[in-house]
């Protein structure tokens, strides 16, 4: 099944293809910079994708085939981030977008080419997995702008980069290449730009072939392990228990006995 819906005046596009969902930043003329309106609509777009049938994985990427995103649209800051009051409203929208990616019930992949800066870096860090082309460049230039990122977004960055590399990038504002990002553990796979879509789709296919309930539990359990929160742990434990009465668990056992590939339906 394929479906599509545009958000934020067509600058945010949500689409599905089979078991996969895709969320794209559609401002290639501005290196897919994320407007305030886009920040506010990212959670709604992700929620919509998760309601479109048996969605098992979501890919976030930039339209145009060159850049993931230059991050927040700085040209708006004189209006939407000009003082403490407006900055707080902006930060709430930022934090909600990061949280929507982080807590999305299905695995989220960031498919990254070109620039991945600032707030876009935060969204990529909140994703579960990151695949990058060899021309990708990463930066968190808070110190060059005289501002701060939401604390919960910083947690994603530290989880994805490790504390020492996170400190280095934040304190200096330096840029790192795709290979440096891979060495730091931020990026799972680096490939040529021409192969990026195919490489990402192969990862999507492998994720979608497994039991979606199991992947949801794995995501929740990893989240609980990282956060150390009792609420996250309880949520993961409840999800884990539910798998043992699922049709997919019965199908997995049956397929094992019959020596065939299982066909999961997410129930």
HELIX and SHEET records of a PDB file:
HELIX    1   1 UNK A   28  UNK A   30  5                                   3    
HELIX    2   2 UNK A   36  UNK A   50  1                                  15    
HELIX    3   3 UNK A   74  UNK A   76  5                                   3    
HELIX    4   4 UNK A   77  UNK A   80  1                                   4    
HELIX    5   5 UNK A   84  UNK A  102  1                                  19    
HELIX    6   6 UNK A  118  UNK A  126  1                                   9    
HELIX    7   7 UNK A  142  UNK A  145  1                                   4    
HELIX    8   8 UNK A  151  UNK A  161  1                                  11    
HELIX    9   9 UNK A  163  UNK A  172  1                                  10    
HELIX   10  10 UNK A  178  UNK A  184  1                                   7    
HELIX   11  11 UNK A  193  UNK A  195  5                                   3    
HELIX   12  12 UNK A  196  UNK A  209  1                                  14    
HELIX   13  13 UNK A  212  UNK A  227  1                                  16    
HELIX   14  14 UNK A  230  UNK A  243  1                                  14    
HELIX   15  15 UNK A  247  UNK A  258  1                                  12    
SHEET    1   A 7 UNK A   2  UNK A   7  0                                        
SHEET    2   A 7 UNK A  12  UNK A  17 -1                                        
SHEET    3   A 7 UNK A  20  UNK A  25 -1                                        
SHEET    4   A 7 UNK A  57  UNK A  62  1                                        
SHEET    5   A 7 UNK A 107  UNK A 112  1                                        
SHEET    6   A 7 UNK A 129  UNK A 133  1                                        
SHEET    7   A 7 UNK A 189  UNK A 191  1                                        
SHEET    1   B 3 UNK A 115  UNK A 117  0                                        
SHEET    2   B 3 UNK A 137  UNK A 139  1                                        
SHEET    3   B 3 UNK A 176  UNK A 177 -1                                        
END                                                                             
